[in-house]
């Protein structure tokens, strides 16, 4: 069923942002309709039967409908094009709407925790009439369908806000199912376990809400791209045989479809400027076409035909790799005008490296003087967390 909607909405000719907006808005509308139906039917049955619990559950569905409206607004705002005040677009608003839904999930968990503790301290018998049982059972089925709808549509566009909505619906399934199970156990055994089961579910809801809040805050602050995204960029750069190498890959995320990156490209210093521009222009265009990443390349010329340079470079590289193979060296320069001669280079240090920058520099300096001779050394340390 969900694939039918996706095939109708997602068109190859549309941009990724357009397809994303269509799927997100569809999910929000389906959620709004299903929550609205649950609210209206429970309120009507509650009024006719005089059941306070059913009417209270109807109000809960009304708050879920409000969350659906929030999700709808989030996707509508996120789909707005860039403007003067927001030159990178509005896609991060989707993270804001998802964050608010996560706060609502956490709030429900706190309320449920309080009511469960009260039930444990003051246990009361569950009065589950046939009409209440039927209403709760139908609610479980609708909410389960809703959670699957949010999850599958969200997975198709990798949406954190739809993932949060799916978790919210799943929490409703679990809490309502808990009431049914507790009533069944009480009917068969007389044990009043409603409060204890509710306590466990409340802790689960609180945990899921807090984890979602953390994820959305990370997105708003600027989180690390996924390992798959980094590897895709590195594999693409490594496939270009015309360049000597690359380093300092940086990625900036301004929304699910707004990714920018910069990288330093090492090329033969004897290339003329026109040829070098053609090469990096091709790389930038293919990144945009194949990976949907706006890439900016910076040229780093390397004197590959300077024999003396390459000998010294290989010696320094061997010293660095002898210290640790995970260290990466780039932007190597020899300043012969200095006395003694100055060797300058950048050193990429992976995260959680055991040695400090000062210890690394001292170790390389000792080996440099012992194996090569009297040289000055200037190291720029680069702590790259994409490695």
C-alpha positions, -999 to 999 in steps of 0.1 A, spaced: 0 0 0 27 24 10 47 15 -21 17 25 -42 17 60 -27 55 63 -32 53 53 -68 26 79 -74 45 107 -56 82 101 -64 90 111 -99 125 108 -115 120 143 -131 114 159 -97 142 172 -75 150 153 -43 136 182 -23 103 181 -41 99 143 -37 108 146 -1 83 173 5 55 154 -12 61 122 8 64 141 41 32 160 35 14 128 26 25 112 58 14 141 79 -20 142 62 -26 105 67 -16 108 103 -39 138 108 -69 120 93 -63 87 113 -58 106 145 -89 128 138 -110 97 132 -98 81 164 -105 113 183 -140 117 169 -150 80 174 -136 78 209 -152 110 220 -186 99 206 -184 65 223 -172 81 255 -201 105 256 -226 78 248 -212 53 273 -203 78 299 -167 64 300 -142 90 313 -113 68 303 -124 66 267 -129 104 266 -94 109 281 -79 86 254 -98 107 228 -80 138 241 -47 120 237 -56 113 201 -64 150 197 -28 159 209 -15 133 183 -35 152 156 -17 183 167 16 166 163 5 156 128 -2 193 120 32 202 134 48 176 111 28 190 81 39 225 89 75 213 93 76 198 58 58 228 43 84 253 57 113 230 50 103 229 13 105 267 9 133 278 -14 163 298 -3 159 335 3 179 366 14 176 357 51 182 320 46 206 316 17 210 278 24 172 272 24 148 261 51 153 224 53 166 224 88 131 234 100 122 197 96 147 191 125 129 217 146 95 202 141 109 167 149 125 181 180 92 195 192 75 161 186 104 145 206 97 168 235 60 158 233 70 121 234 92 128 265 64 147 282 40 118 277 66 95 292 69 117 323 31 118 327 29 81 323 57 76 347 39 96 374 6 78 368 23 44 370 40 52 403 7 64 416 -9 31 405 18 11 423 13 31 455 -25 30 453 -35 0 431 -71 0 418 -90 -26 398 -93 -22 361 -129 -18 349 -126 -30 313 -161 -32 298 -166 -49 264 -171 -16 247 -139 -2 262 -121 -34 252 -133 -31 215 -123 6 214 -88 0 227 -83 -30 204 -93 -9 173 -70 19 186 -41 -5 188 -47 -16 152 -50 19 138 -20 31 158 1 2 146 -8 9 110 1 46 116 35 37 130 43 15 100 31 42 76 53 68 93 83 44 94 81 32 58 75 67 43 101 81 66 126 55 56 120 62 19 132 99 24 154 93 54 133 116 76 141 120 113 108 138 120 88 109 105 109 85 125 99 105 156 62 103 146 65 66 141 80 61 175 52 82 190 26 60 174 44 29 185 45 42 220 7 45 219 4 9 207 26 -3 235 8 17 262 -27 6 251 -16 -30 247 -2 -29 282 -37 -19 295 -52 -49 277 -26 -73 289 -29 -60 325 -67 -63 324 -64 -99 311 -39 -109 339 -60 -93 365 -91 -111 352 -74 -145 353 -53 -142 384 -65 -112 403 -30 -97 402 -30 -59 398 2 -54 376 -10 -24 357 12 0 376 44 -21 373 39 -27 335 32 10 331 64 19 349 85 -2 325 67 13 295 71 48 308 109 43 312 110 30 276 91 60 263 113 84 282 144 67 268 132 69 232 121 105 237 155 116 251 174 97 223 153 115 197 159 149 213 196 141 213 196 132 176 177 163 165 199 186 186 229 170 170 214 177 135 208 213 144 243 218 158 259 201 128 265 164 132 290 142 115 279 128 81 273 91 80 301 67 74 284 57 41 283 93 29 320 99 38 331 66 21 311 75 -11 329 109 -13 363 94 -6 358 65 -31 347 90 -58 378 112 -52 401 82 -52 388 72 -86 402 103 -103 436 91 -116 445 126 -130 450 140 -95 478 131 -71 456 130 -40 433 149 -18 429 160 19 410 182 43 375 169 32 349 189 51 312 184 49 284 208 60 248 198 63 221 224 60 192 199 56 185 164 42 191 177 6 215 206 13 250 193 16 281 213 10 317 201 10 352 214 4 384 195 -3 420 202 -12 431 185 -45 468 178 -50 480 183 -86 512 185 -106 525 220 -102 535 221 -139 499 220 -149 487 253 -165 458 271 -147 433 263 -175 439 226 -173 438 225 -135 405 244 -136 390 219 -161 399 190 -138 384 204 -106 354 217 -124 346 182 -137 350 168 -101 326 194 -87 300 188 -114 301 150 -110 298 154 -72 267 174 -77 252 150 -102 261 117 -86 261 125 -48 240 157 -46 268 175 -29 279 210 -37 317 206 -37 343 233 -37 379 223 -46 411 240 -35 442 233 -56 475 222 -39 504 222 -64 530 194 -58 565 195 -75 565 159 -85 594 164 -110 617 179 -84 640 150 -75 655 166 -44 620 175 -31 607 140 -37 636 124 -19 632 145 12 594 141 11 596 103 10 621 103 39 598 125 61 568 104 50 586 72 61 594 88 95 557 98 100 545 63 90 571 47 113 555 66 142 520 56 132 504 45 99 472 63 107 489 97 105 485 115 71 509 141 57 500 168 32 509 203 20 547 194 22 569 224 15 607 230 14 618 266 21 654 267 10 657 304 17 657 296 54 688 287 73 687 259 82 662 248 55 626 248 67 603 218 62 567 226 66 537 203 63 502 195 77 497 164 97 462 148 100 458 132 134 428 108 138 404 111 167 414 95 201 451 94 191 472 83 221 500 109 217 496 147 221 506 171 193 537 181 213 548 144 217 542 137 180 563 168 170 591 159 193 593 123 180 594 134 144 620 160 151 643 135 167 640 111 138 644 139 113 677 151 128 690 115 130 681 104 95 682 135 74 702 162 91 698 198 103 664 210 92 638 233 108 604 218 110 570 235 111 539 212 116 503 223 113 482 197 131 448 189 117 424 169 138 399 156 112 369 138 127 358 125 94 385 99 95 
